[in-house]
Amino acid sequence: MASQIAKVLLSLDAEAVGSLKEGVNFKKSPEDGKCYIIFKSNNYFKACKNQCKHQGGLFVKDVEDLDAMTVKCTKHNWKLNVSTMKYVNPPDSFLQDELGKFLHQLSPKIHFLQFGERRFMFDPWLKGPAFARGWWLLHEPPADALDRLCAADLIYISHMHSDHLSYPTLKVLAERRPDVPIYVGDTSRPVFWYLEQSQVKLTNIKVTPFGVWQHIDDHLRFMILMDGVHPEMDTCIIVDYKGHLILNTVDCTRPNGGRLPQNVDVLMTDFAGGASGFPMTFYGGKYSDSWKAEFIKNERKKLLNYKATLVKSLQPRIYCPFAGYFVEAHPSDRYIKDTNIKNSAEHLNALINKLAPAIKTWTPQPGAVLDLGLALRDPTSSEAITNPPAGAKLYKDSWEFYLYVNELNSAIKSDIFKHQSWIQFYYTWAGFQNYNLVVRVIETDDKFECITDGYDYLVDFLDLSFPTKRPDREHAYLEIKNRIGVMRYVVLHGCLWDDLYIGFQNRISRDPDIYHHKYRRLISHV
């Protein structure tokens, strides 16, 4: 791979960036006195040298341009549209060389990467909950986050889970730019399996083979890789821009089967933990609050040490925590929020700083910018990081609960649930049987209390029957209490039971206390 030499031609501090006006700006470098042109549009920037490609003349403001997009050469009146870097007078002549910006910006659960003029986004989640009503955005998106999403040149979505594939977010995108290229891995469980039912009209989804470079232009390419533990679903990505490598392992348990490059420029991983209903939603037997607290504490510590050790072994130049910025914000899930203690990005970065002090870490915040060009050239540079604007709201304190919970609860009164025959139809459609497991499903209110008009039924998966009492034979037994609105929405729309389990929308008891892998696969596929 060819080596690249980074040179800082113009550096602006946060105050100088904030002073840039919309449209064309002229800035002189204090180091060498050379002049540069910066174009600003909705906090999106382009820059070039103030030098005409024709005969090297200087550009000045074009007084005839009312849109503040073009500049005019003082030698021969050539005109350059700085928003596109194309010469418009004479037309179809030259393309101005854009300065090699290499920026990485974080909005809540959305990573925005800019490579030159290309804008690349990972797993955008900007609106609504994930996993039915169980996960909500921790951070407040910047005001222009949806505009940036709709201005993206390409988007990567790692897998089908709704904190990475957010249909409320993609609905906005589809209404404004349905043809934006969205890249997903060629997993056996398709990422966009629910697209038709969602009625989100995206028209340019590109299913990409694993391990093959996708060339976007002469400088930018990427490759999608599969997970070694969950190859049917999870993926990760490596991006190459002018020889600089960014590796994002997302939620992969063993990304690319453990075969990962060392010394990448930027490494991003998950970090938080707590992304499962176990053990918080379990009751009975050993599952006391004290047992849960000790288990969660140990698991959190193990995950923290594993991620720090992974980062140390791979020796990236910069590390950034990527996936895990969620909160159980709904008031009915206060118990989960208080119990399900997660790792913070700050704690993981502090541990990495202790174990591998040569690795630069960054704890991102909404609206903050990491200029990778500057950071790679001088890891100690304070100018490489632009903090959020003064007064920016970092954490969400309102989530429009009513809007999304009402949508879920609208399924309760659906006509199909007036007749008990839906139960047999649904589980027969799922097709899981020949397994010695009996499950009792109880529809409940938000407090997991039985309700008079809710169903309470048994399913015997040995022969897929629906008995009125447990069979006399020896069998495994699960008792599952599901919130009625979420349960019926899942049934009505054919959603995954992950919405119930990962979303903390049920309570589970099992006898004996063993993990039923086959049944877990069923409820993840239903």
C-alpha positions as CSV (number, residue, x, y, z in Angstrom):
1,M,0.0,0.0,0.0
2,A,1.4,3.3,-1.0
3,S,2.6,5.6,1.8
4,Q,0.9,8.9,2.3
5,I,2.3,12.2,3.6
6,A,0.0,14.5,5.4
7,K,0.6,18.3,5.3
8,V,-1.4,20.8,7.1
9,L,-2.0,23.8,4.8
10,L,-4.5,25.7,6.8
11,S,-5.6,25.2,10.4
12,L,-8.6,26.9,12.0
13,D,-9.5,26.8,15.7
14,A,-13.0,26.3,16.9
15,E,-13.7,30.1,17.1
16,A,-12.4,30.6,13.5
17,V,-14.6,27.7,12.3
18,G,-17.6,29.2,14.1
19,S,-17.0,32.5,12.4
20,L,-17.3,31.1,8.9
21,K,-20.4,32.4,7.1
22,E,-22.6,30.3,4.8
23,G,-21.2,30.2,1.3
24,V,-17.8,31.4,0.1
25,N,-15.1,32.4,2.6
26,F,-11.5,33.5,2.0
27,K,-8.9,32.6,4.6
28,K,-5.2,33.3,4.7
29,S,-2.7,30.9,6.4
30,P,-0.7,32.7,9.1
31,E,2.2,30.2,8.5
32,D,3.0,31.0,4.8
33,G,0.6,33.8,3.9
34,K,-1.1,31.8,1.2
35,C,-4.9,32.2,0.6
36,Y,-7.5,29.5,0.6
37,I,-11.2,29.3,-0.2
38,I,-13.6,27.6,2.2
39,F,-17.2,26.8,1.2
40,K,-19.7,26.3,4.0
41,S,-23.2,24.8,3.7
42,N,-25.1,23.6,6.8
43,N,-21.9,22.8,8.6
44,Y,-20.5,20.9,5.6
45,F,-17.2,22.3,4.4
46,K,-15.1,22.2,1.2
47,A,-11.8,23.9,0.7
48,C,-9.3,24.6,-2.1
49,K,-6.3,26.8,-2.9
50,N,-7.1,30.3,-4.1
51,Q,-5.4,29.7,-7.5
52,C,-7.1,29.3,-10.9
53,K,-6.1,26.2,-12.8
54,H,-6.0,28.2,-16.1
55,Q,-3.0,30.4,-15.5
56,G,-2.7,30.6,-11.7
57,G,-4.7,33.8,-11.1
58,L,-6.3,34.6,-7.8
59,F,-10.0,34.3,-7.2
60,V,-12.2,37.1,-5.8
61,K,-15.9,37.2,-4.8
62,D,-18.2,37.1,-7.8
63,V,-20.5,40.0,-7.4
64,E,-22.9,38.6,-9.9
65,D,-23.4,35.4,-7.9
66,L,-26.4,35.8,-5.6
67,D,-26.2,32.3,-4.2
68,A,-22.6,32.8,-2.8
69,M,-21.3,29.7,-4.5
70,T,-18.9,31.0,-7.2
71,V,-15.7,33.0,-7.3
72,K,-14.1,34.8,-10.3
73,C,-10.5,34.8,-11.5
74,T,-8.8,38.2,-11.7
75,K,-6.8,37.3,-14.8
76,H,-9.3,36.0,-17.4
77,N,-12.7,36.0,-15.5
78,W,-12.9,32.2,-15.2
79,K,-15.5,31.2,-12.7
80,L,-15.4,28.4,-10.2
81,N,-18.4,27.0,-8.3
82,V,-16.8,26.2,-5.0
83,S,-19.8,24.1,-3.8
84,T,-19.0,21.5,-6.6
85,M,-15.4,22.4,-7.3
86,K,-16.3,22.7,-11.0
87,Y,-15.5,25.5,-13.4
88,V,-18.7,27.1,-14.8
89,N,-17.0,29.6,-17.1
90,P,-15.8,28.1,-19.3
91,P,-18.1,25.1,-18.6
92,D,-16.8,21.5,-18.8
93,S,-13.2,22.6,-18.5
94,F,-11.4,21.8,-15.2
95,L,-12.2,20.4,-11.8
96,Q,-10.6,22.2,-8.9
97,D,-8.4,20.1,-6.6
98,E,-10.1,20.0,-3.2
99,L,-8.0,20.0,-0.1
100,G,-7.8,16.5,1.4
101,K,-10.2,16.9,4.4
102,F,-10.3,13.8,6.6
103,L,-12.8,14.4,9.3
104,H,-14.7,12.1,11.6
105,Q,-17.8,13.5,13.4
106,L,-20.2,11.9,15.8
107,S,-23.9,12.4,16.2
108,P,-25.8,10.2,18.6
109,K,-25.5,6.6,17.3
110,I,-24.4,7.9,13.9
111,H,-20.9,8.2,12.6
112,F,-20.3,10.7,9.9
113,L,-17.0,10.3,8.0
114,Q,-15.9,12.7,5.4
115,F,-13.2,11.7,2.9
116,G,-12.4,14.6,0.6
117,E,-15.8,15.3,-0.8
118,R,-17.3,11.9,0.0
119,R,-19.6,11.7,3.0
120,F,-19.9,8.2,4.5
121,M,-22.3,7.2,7.3
122,F,-22.4,4.2,9.6
123,D,-25.6,2.7,11.1
124,P,-27.7,5.9,11.4
125,W,-30.1,6.0,14.4
126,L,-31.5,9.5,14.9
127,K,-35.2,9.1,15.6
128,G,-37.4,6.9,17.6
129,P,-36.7,3.8,19.8
130,A,-35.0,0.5,19.1
131,F,-36.3,-2.9,20.1
132,A,-39.9,-1.9,20.2
133,R,-39.9,0.7,23.1
134,G,-36.9,-0.6,25.2
135,W,-33.9,1.3,23.9
136,W,-33.8,5.1,23.4
137,L,-31.1,7.5,22.2
138,L,-28.8,8.6,25.0
139,H,-27.5,11.7,23.2
140,E,-29.4,14.6,21.6
141,P,-28.8,14.7,17.8
142,P,-27.4,18.0,16.5
143,A,-30.1,20.1,14.8
144,D,-28.7,19.4,11.4
145,A,-28.2,15.6,11.9
146,L,-31.0,14.5,9.6
147,D,-29.9,17.0,6.9
148,R,-26.4,15.5,7.0
149,L,-27.9,12.0,6.7
150,C,-29.8,13.0,3.6
151,A,-26.7,14.6,2.1
152,A,-24.6,11.4,2.5
153,D,-22.9,9.9,-0.5
154,L,-23.1,6.4,0.9
155,I,-24.3,4.6,4.0
156,Y,-23.2,1.3,5.6
157,I,-25.6,-0.7,7.8
158,S,-24.0,-3.5,9.7
159,H,-26.9,-5.7,10.6
160,M,-30.7,-5.9,11.2
161,H,-30.9,-4.9,14.8
162,S,-32.9,-1.8,15.2
163,D,-30.3,0.3,17.0
164,H,-28.3,-0.1,13.8
165,L,-31.1,-0.3,11.2
166,S,-33.5,2.4,12.4
167,Y,-36.6,2.5,10.3
168,P,-37.9,5.8,11.9
169,T,-34.6,7.3,10.8
170,L,-34.6,5.7,7.3
171,K,-38.2,6.8,6.8
172,V,-37.0,10.4,6.8
173,L,-34.1,9.5,4.4
174,A,-36.5,7.7,2.0
175,E,-38.8,10.7,1.9
176,R,-36.0,13.0,0.9
177,R,-33.3,10.8,-0.9
178,P,-34.7,7.3,-1.5
179,D,-31.8,6.5,-4.0
180,V,-28.9,7.1,-1.7
181,P,-26.6,4.1,-1.9
182,I,-26.9,1.8,1.2
183,Y,-24.4,-1.0,1.5
184,V,-25.0,-4.2,3.5
185,G,-23.2,-7.5,3.8
186,D,-24.5,-10.6,2.0
187,T,-25.7,-12.3,5.2
188,S,-27.9,-15.4,5.2
189,R,-30.4,-13.4,7.3
190,P,-30.9,-10.4,5.1
191,V,-30.4,-7.0,6.7
192,F,-33.4,-5.5,5.0
193,W,-35.8,-8.5,5.5
194,Y,-38.4,-6.1,6.9
195,L,-38.2,-3.4,4.2
196,E,-41.4,-4.2,2.4
197,Q,-43.5,-4.5,5.5
198,S,-42.0,-1.2,6.9
199,Q,-43.2,0.7,3.8
200,V,-40.0,2.6,3.8
201,K,-39.2,3.3,0.1
202,L,-35.5,2.9,-0.3
203,T,-34.4,2.1,-3.9
204,N,-30.7,1.7,-3.9
205,I,-29.7,-1.0,-1.4
206,K,-26.5,-2.8,-2.4
207,V,-26.0,-6.3,-1.0
208,T,-22.2,-6.7,-1.0
209,P,-20.1,-9.9,-1.0
210,F,-17.8,-10.4,2.0
211,G,-14.0,-9.8,1.6
212,V,-14.2,-7.8,-1.6
213,W,-13.0,-4.2,-1.9
214,Q,-15.7,-1.8,-3.1
215,H,-14.1,1.0,-5.0
216,I,-16.0,4.3,-4.6
217,D,-13.4,6.5,-6.4
218,D,-9.6,6.6,-6.9
219,H,-9.0,7.3,-3.2
220,L,-11.8,5.6,-1.3
221,R,-12.7,2.0,-1.0
222,F,-14.2,-0.3,1.7
223,M,-14.6,-4.0,2.5
224,I,-17.4,-5.6,4.5
225,L,-16.4,-8.6,6.7
226,M,-18.5,-11.2,8.5
227,D,-18.5,-12.1,12.1
228,G,-17.0,-15.5,13.1
229,V,-19.6,-16.2,15.8
230,H,-22.8,-14.9,14.1
231,P,-21.9,-14.9,10.4
232,E,-25.6,-15.2,9.5
233,M,-26.2,-11.7,10.8
234,D,-23.3,-9.5,12.1
235,T,-20.8,-7.7,9.9
236,C,-18.0,-5.2,10.3
237,I,-16.2,-2.9,7.9
238,I,-12.7,-1.6,7.0
239,V,-12.4,1.6,5.1
240,D,-9.3,2.7,3.1
241,Y,-8.8,6.3,2.2
242,K,-5.5,7.2,0.5
243,G,-3.8,4.4,2.5
244,H,-5.4,5.4,5.8
245,L,-7.4,2.5,7.4
246,I,-10.5,2.7,9.6
247,L,-11.7,-0.5,11.1
248,N,-15.2,-0.6,12.7
249,T,-16.0,-4.0,14.3
250,V,-19.5,-2.8,15.3
251,D,-21.3,-5.5,17.4
252,C,-19.2,-8.4,16.1
253,T,-18.3,-11.0,18.7
254,R,-15.3,-12.3,16.7
255,P,-14.9,-9.9,13.7
256,N,-13.6,-11.6,10.6
257,G,-13.0,-14.8,12.6
258,G,-10.3,-12.9,14.6
259,R,-8.2,-12.1,11.6
260,L,-7.8,-8.3,11.9
261,P,-5.2,-5.9,10.7
262,Q,-2.8,-4.3,13.2
263,N,-1.8,-0.6,13.3
264,V,-4.9,0.7,11.6
265,D,-5.3,4.5,11.8
266,V,-8.6,4.3,13.6
267,L,-10.3,1.4,15.4
268,M,-14.0,1.5,16.5
269,T,-15.8,-1.2,18.5
270,D,-18.8,-1.6,20.8
271,F,-18.2,-1.1,24.5
272,A,-21.3,-0.8,26.7
273,G,-22.7,-4.3,27.2
274,G,-26.2,-4.7,28.6
275,A,-27.7,-5.5,25.2
276,S,-29.7,-8.5,26.3
277,G,-32.7,-9.4,28.4
278,F,-30.5,-11.7,30.5
279,P,-30.5,-11.6,33.4
280,M,-32.5,-8.4,34.1
281,T,-35.8,-9.8,32.8
282,F,-35.6,-13.2,34.5
283,Y,-37.4,-14.0,37.8
284,G,-37.7,-16.9,40.2
285,G,-35.0,-19.3,41.4
286,K,-31.5,-17.7,41.8
287,Y,-32.5,-14.5,40.0
288,S,-32.6,-12.2,43.0
289,D,-31.6,-8.5,42.6
290,S,-28.4,-9.2,44.4
291,W,-27.5,-12.1,42.1
292,K,-28.3,-10.0,39.0
293,A,-26.2,-7.1,40.3
294,E,-23.1,-9.3,40.9
295,F,-23.5,-11.1,37.5
296,I,-23.9,-7.8,35.6
297,K,-20.9,-6.3,37.5
298,N,-18.7,-9.3,36.5
299,E,-19.8,-9.4,32.9
300,R,-19.3,-5.6,32.5
301,K,-15.8,-5.9,33.9
302,K,-15.0,-8.9,31.6
303,L,-16.2,-7.0,28.5
304,L,-14.2,-3.9,29.5
305,N,-11.0,-5.8,29.9
306,Y,-11.6,-7.8,26.7
307,K,-12.2,-4.6,24.6
308,A,-9.1,-2.9,26.1
309,T,-7.0,-6.0,25.5
310,L,-8.2,-6.2,21.9
311,V,-7.4,-2.5,21.3
312,K,-3.9,-3.0,22.9
313,S,-3.2,-6.1,20.7
314,L,-4.2,-4.3,17.5
315,Q,-2.3,-1.1,18.3
316,P,-4.4,1.4,16.3
317,R,-3.2,4.9,16.3
318,I,-6.6,6.2,17.4
319,Y,-9.4,4.4,19.2
320,C,-13.1,5.5,19.3
321,P,-15.9,3.7,21.1
322,F,-18.7,3.2,18.6
323,A,-21.7,1.2,19.6
324,G,-23.5,1.3,22.9
325,Y,-25.0,4.8,23.3
326,F,-28.5,3.9,24.5
327,V,-30.7,4.3,27.6
328,E,-33.8,2.5,28.9
329,A,-35.5,5.9,29.2
330,H,-39.2,5.0,29.3
331,P,-40.6,5.4,32.9
332,S,-42.0,1.8,32.9
333,D,-38.5,0.5,32.4
334,R,-36.9,2.3,35.4
335,Y,-36.1,-1.1,37.0
336,I,-34.1,-2.1,33.9
337,K,-32.3,1.2,33.8
338,D,-31.3,1.0,37.4
339,T,-30.3,-2.7,37.1
340,N,-28.6,-2.9,33.7
341,I,-25.5,-0.9,34.5
342,K,-23.3,-0.5,31.4
343,N,-19.7,0.4,30.6
344,S,-19.2,4.0,29.6
345,A,-17.0,5.1,26.7
346,E,-15.0,7.2,29.2
347,H,-14.2,4.2,31.4
348,L,-13.0,2.1,28.5
349,N,-10.8,4.8,27.1
350,A,-9.3,5.4,30.6
351,L,-8.4,1.7,30.8
352,I,-6.9,1.8,27.3
353,N,-4.9,4.9,28.2
354,K,-3.5,2.9,31.2
355,L,-2.7,-0.3,29.3
356,A,-1.5,1.3,26.0
357,P,-0.6,5.0,26.5
358,A,0.7,5.3,23.0
359,I,-2.8,4.9,21.6
360,K,-4.8,8.1,21.3
361,T,-8.4,7.7,22.5
362,W,-11.4,9.9,21.7
363,T,-14.7,9.9,23.7
364,P,-17.0,11.5,21.1
365,Q,-19.9,13.8,21.9
366,P,-22.7,15.1,19.7
367,G,-21.4,17.7,17.3
368,A,-17.7,17.1,18.2
369,V,-15.3,16.7,15.3
370,L,-12.0,14.7,15.1
371,D,-9.8,15.9,12.3
372,L,-7.9,12.7,11.6
373,G,-5.5,14.4,9.3
374,L,-4.3,16.6,12.2
375,A,-4.5,13.8,14.8
376,L,-2.4,11.4,12.7
377,R,0.2,14.1,12.0
378,D,0.4,15.2,15.6
379,P,-1.4,13.0,18.2
380,T,-0.8,15.6,20.9
381,S,-2.4,18.4,18.9
382,S,-5.3,20.0,20.7
383,E,-6.5,21.4,17.4
384,A,-7.3,17.9,16.1
385,I,-10.5,17.9,18.2
386,T,-13.3,20.4,17.9
387,N,-15.7,20.2,20.9
388,P,-19.4,20.6,20.6
389,P,-20.6,24.2,20.1
390,A,-21.0,26.2,23.3
391,G,-24.4,25.5,24.9
392,A,-25.1,22.4,22.8
393,K,-27.4,19.9,24.4
394,L,-25.5,16.6,24.8
395,Y,-28.0,14.3,26.5
396,K,-31.7,13.7,25.6
397,D,-34.3,14.4,28.2
398,S,-37.4,13.9,26.0
399,W,-38.2,11.1,23.6
400,E,-41.8,11.5,22.3
401,F,-42.8,8.3,24.1
402,Y,-46.5,8.7,23.3
403,L,-45.9,8.7,19.6
404,Y,-44.1,5.4,19.4
405,V,-45.9,3.6,22.3
406,N,-49.3,4.5,20.9
407,E,-48.2,3.0,17.6
408,L,-47.3,-0.2,19.3
409,N,-50.5,-0.2,21.4
410,S,-52.7,0.3,18.3
411,A,-52.2,-3.4,17.6
412,I,-54.1,-4.4,20.8
413,K,-57.5,-3.8,19.2
414,S,-56.8,-5.5,15.9
415,D,-59.6,-7.8,14.7
416,I,-57.4,-10.9,14.5
417,F,-57.0,-10.9,18.3
418,K,-60.8,-11.2,18.8
419,H,-60.5,-14.9,18.0
420,Q,-58.2,-17.3,19.9
421,S,-57.5,-19.1,16.7
422,W,-54.7,-16.6,16.0
423,I,-52.5,-18.5,18.5
424,Q,-52.5,-21.7,16.6
425,F,-52.1,-20.0,13.3
426,Y,-49.2,-17.9,14.4
427,Y,-47.1,-20.7,15.9
428,T,-47.9,-23.1,13.1
429,W,-46.7,-20.4,10.7
430,A,-43.5,-20.1,12.7
431,G,-43.0,-23.9,12.1
432,F,-40.9,-24.8,15.2
433,Q,-41.6,-28.2,16.7
434,N,-40.2,-31.6,17.7
435,Y,-38.5,-30.0,20.7
436,N,-39.4,-31.0,24.2
437,L,-40.3,-27.6,25.5
438,V,-43.6,-26.2,26.8
439,V,-44.0,-22.4,26.9
440,R,-46.7,-20.5,28.8
441,V,-47.3,-17.0,27.3
442,I,-49.1,-14.4,29.4
443,E,-50.2,-11.0,28.0
444,T,-49.7,-8.3,30.7
445,D,-49.8,-4.6,31.3
446,D,-46.8,-2.4,31.6
447,K,-46.1,-3.6,35.1
448,F,-46.2,-7.3,33.9
449,E,-49.5,-7.8,35.8
450,C,-52.2,-10.1,34.2
451,I,-55.0,-8.3,32.5
452,T,-58.6,-9.4,32.2
453,D,-58.7,-9.2,28.4
454,G,-55.2,-10.7,27.8
455,Y,-54.5,-14.2,26.5
456,D,-52.8,-16.8,28.7
457,Y,-52.0,-20.0,26.8
458,L,-49.6,-22.9,26.6
459,V,-47.7,-24.1,23.5
460,D,-46.2,-27.6,23.5
461,F,-43.4,-27.6,20.9
462,L,-42.9,-31.3,21.0
463,D,-46.0,-31.8,18.7
464,L,-47.0,-28.1,18.3
465,S,-50.2,-28.5,20.3
466,F,-52.0,-26.0,22.6
467,P,-53.0,-27.9,25.7
468,T,-55.0,-26.4,28.6
469,K,-52.5,-27.7,31.2
470,R,-48.9,-28.8,31.3
471,P,-48.4,-32.4,30.0
472,D,-47.5,-35.2,32.5
473,R,-44.3,-36.2,30.8
474,E,-40.9,-34.7,31.8
475,H,-40.3,-31.5,29.9
476,A,-38.6,-28.2,29.9
477,Y,-40.8,-25.2,30.8
478,L,-40.7,-21.5,30.1
479,E,-43.1,-18.9,31.5
480,I,-43.0,-15.6,29.5
481,K,-44.9,-12.5,30.4
482,N,-45.2,-10.1,27.5
483,R,-46.4,-6.6,27.4
484,I,-49.6,-6.8,25.4
485,G,-49.0,-3.9,23.1
486,V,-45.6,-5.0,22.0
487,M,-46.5,-8.7,21.8
488,R,-49.5,-8.0,19.6
489,Y,-47.5,-5.6,17.4
490,V,-44.8,-8.3,16.9
491,V,-47.5,-10.9,15.9
492,L,-49.5,-8.5,13.7
493,H,-46.5,-7.2,11.8
494,G,-44.3,-10.4,11.8
495,C,-41.5,-8.7,13.8
496,L,-38.7,-10.5,15.6
497,W,-39.1,-11.6,19.2
498,D,-35.9,-9.7,19.8
499,D,-38.1,-6.7,20.2
500,L,-39.5,-8.4,23.3
501,Y,-36.4,-10.0,24.7
502,I,-33.6,-7.6,23.9
503,G,-36.0,-4.7,24.4
504,F,-36.8,-5.8,28.0
505,Q,-40.5,-6.1,27.1
506,N,-41.0,-9.4,28.9
507,R,-40.3,-11.3,32.0
508,I,-39.1,-14.9,31.9
509,S,-38.9,-17.9,34.2
510,R,-37.5,-21.3,33.3
511,D,-37.5,-24.8,34.7
512,P,-34.9,-26.2,34.5
513,D,-32.7,-23.1,34.4
514,I,-31.0,-23.9,31.0
515,Y,-30.6,-22.0,27.8
516,H,-32.8,-23.2,24.9
517,H,-30.6,-22.4,21.9
518,K,-33.1,-23.8,19.4
519,Y,-36.0,-21.9,20.9
520,R,-33.9,-18.7,21.0
521,R,-33.2,-19.1,17.3
522,L,-37.0,-19.5,16.7
523,I,-37.9,-16.3,18.4
524,S,-35.1,-14.4,16.6
525,H,-36.5,-15.7,13.3
526,V,-40.2,-15.4,13.8
